[in-house]
Amino acid sequence: MRPIRTALIAALVSAATFLAPAAAEPLTLTFLLTNDIYKVDNPSERGGFPRLNAVVKAERARGGHVIYAHAGDLISPSLLSGLDRGEHTIALTNLAPPDIFTPGNHEFDFGAETFLKRMGEAKFPIFAANLRDSGGKPLPRFRDMELREVGGIKLGLVGLTAEDSPVKSSPGPSLFFLSTFDTAVARAQELRDQGADLVVAVAHANRALDLRLFSSGAFDIILSGDDHDLAILFDGRTVLAESKEEAEFVTAIDVKVEVEEKDGKRSVSWFPEFRIIDTATVTPDPETEALAGRYKAELDKELSVVIGTSSTPLDSRKATVRSEEAAIGNLIADAMREAVKADIAITNGGGIRGNREYPAGTEITRRDVLAELPFGNRNLKLEVTGEMVWTALENGVSDVENSAGRFPQVSGLNFEADLTKPPGERLRAVTVGGKPLDRSATYTLATNDYMFAGGDGYTALKEARAMLGERDAKLMANDVMAYVSARKAVAPKVEGRITLRR
């Protein structure tokens, strides 16, 4: 009887195996995320291109399935980008190229022509589903989305550039930006219809937009940039992640995916594990470090010249220049006003980018000035009405609570604002030369070309008459350098130009 029983058991096992759902072995996908990295001369103990590329190369060397995503802001702003317009950041990124890159708003800082040239130098796939040319078509070499087969998993990828680039940067009239949210949801559905098991968005988007995408239910994973923070959100259905800035941290998400086929239907289950890689612990990649070293040597030769000393402390931290009167803001605005002999000056705090403190007695170099003003903006002289000035300042204080870059640093005028009031109703008083602003009068204004084009919401200035336009104007940075160099010693301080009720 034993042989018959054994045969029967074997038959039953075989039948059970045949009838059971076909389940593949679990597969692990590793998503590696960086965003907002552009400084070749990063002095920090963590971050920088050599450490980032070391992480990427190490993750790929481990084997398995790695999808390296870069969520934008690469070619600007930085000290060297102000000179070579981001050529070096593309070269450094090409040494460990992403599997998907989506442009951030700073990719457009030098205009559409430079943007397209830099993207043409990239040795990695560029995705921007919401970016179109003047004819409404995708740009050459750019992709909207892609369905990739990775180890038997159907992975849907969609890239989304920063829709607010026309306000925050300078893409010009030849590039058109569609709604990030509407485009993303539509493309996600297309990918689902094509059979995607997982749908991943790589987006350069602010946190409010991130959360809209997160809550939409359209995506499994959202890899984002723009907010410069380290963030992970997982509600059991959707992952949202961002990796701070300058590759100080790199986010690795190991996603274990199981696929089951039953009765002709395919079901997918997955679960993420998160690894935050602190690059302070990472040995820089030698190849990248060597190339970065050559770039830094070129930069040092030109920019390490001392042009003057500040006998007072300066603070260019983001939280300062975007929310209150800053001594360094006064210095820059004074230099702009003097250079073009204007009545007043207004410049956006978001254009001051050094994000550091200078103790009293600090020697100021060309490097310092260009680090603070990296965008290559020009110092214009405009003829404006008092009404334009009032409207511009009202815009400047309209989003202080979110540290928006539009916050104004000024010269030749004082203003008071009540931040407890709604945006558009905050400005309380403006004086020019000690006298109340006359809204019907005409003034001359020193400002930057970005604001003259309506950047950061300064649309009121678009109607001004350019007395010294972009073609003839000097770089803001050059005017500030000349101002400091002529004096040898400067002593800017907070002096009550801006009074805010909070």
Protein Blocks (a to p, Z undefined) as FASTA:
>chain_A
ZZmmmmmmmmmmmmmmmmpccddddddddddddehiabfklcbfgecjklmmmmmmmmmm
ngpjdddddeejjlbccfklmmnnommmmmmmmmmccfbdcddfklmmnojklmmmmmmm
pccdcddfkbccfkopacehiafbdcddeehiacdddddddfklmmmmcnbjmbccddfk
lmmmmmmmmmmmnopabdcddddddfklmmmmmmnopafbdcdehjopacdddehjaccd
dehjhhlaccddddddddddeehiacdddddddddddfklpccdfklmmmmmmmmmmmmm
mmmpcfbdcfbdcdfbfklmmmpccfklmmmmmmmmmmnopabdcddfklpcnopaddeh
iacdfklmmmmmmnopacddddddfklmmmmmmmmmmmmmnopakbccdehiacdddfkb
cehilbfbdceehiacdfkbccdddddfklmnopghiamlmmpccfbdfklmccfklmmm
mmmmmnopacdddehlaccdZZ
